[in-house]
Every structure is written in structure tokens, then in C-alpha cells.
């Protein structure tokens, strides 16, 4: 699930329109539409507002963003180099 799909699902479950969500996080309604449809990059400066709206843990939300940006995120491994 993409961030946009997550935002749309939660917005609809809570009964908010795109315009109402936009007012809550101080942006334009068409921007919410663009994010939900994957036509805009997720705004770093607004991620806290989205985290609060979605009721998520900050780290959980960042992980979702990474998975959205890097679809094969689970396949990446952190390799520590020995000195």
C-alpha cells in the first residue's frame, strides 16, 4: 500500500473530505488529491501533520514512506564494514 492509498483509506474511514483534511494540515485540497493519486511527492514538512491525522507512530510512518519510495525496501540489508 502506498502512502497516498493509506491517507485516502484513513481519510475516508474517518469521514473527512479532501478539503477538510487540507484545512487540518494547512494545504490546498488539490494537493491532497495529488498525494492520494501518487502525482505528488510526499511533503517532508507536513509529515508530522499526516502522522497525527493517521494516528501512526513516527517511525512506523517513516518506514511506510521508505517502502513507498523503495518498493523492494525489505530486500535491503544494512552491512557494517569492519575496520
WOZI-V776188 format. One record per helix or strand of 2 or more residues. SS is the DSSP state (helix for helix, strand for strand). FROM is the first residue (numbers start at 0). TO is the last residue. Records with the same first field share a line. If there is no record, write none. Layout:
# WOZI-V776188
SS->FROM-TO + FROM-TO
This chain:
# WOZI-V776188
helix->2-13 + 17-24 + 28-35 + 43-53 + 57-68 + 72-74
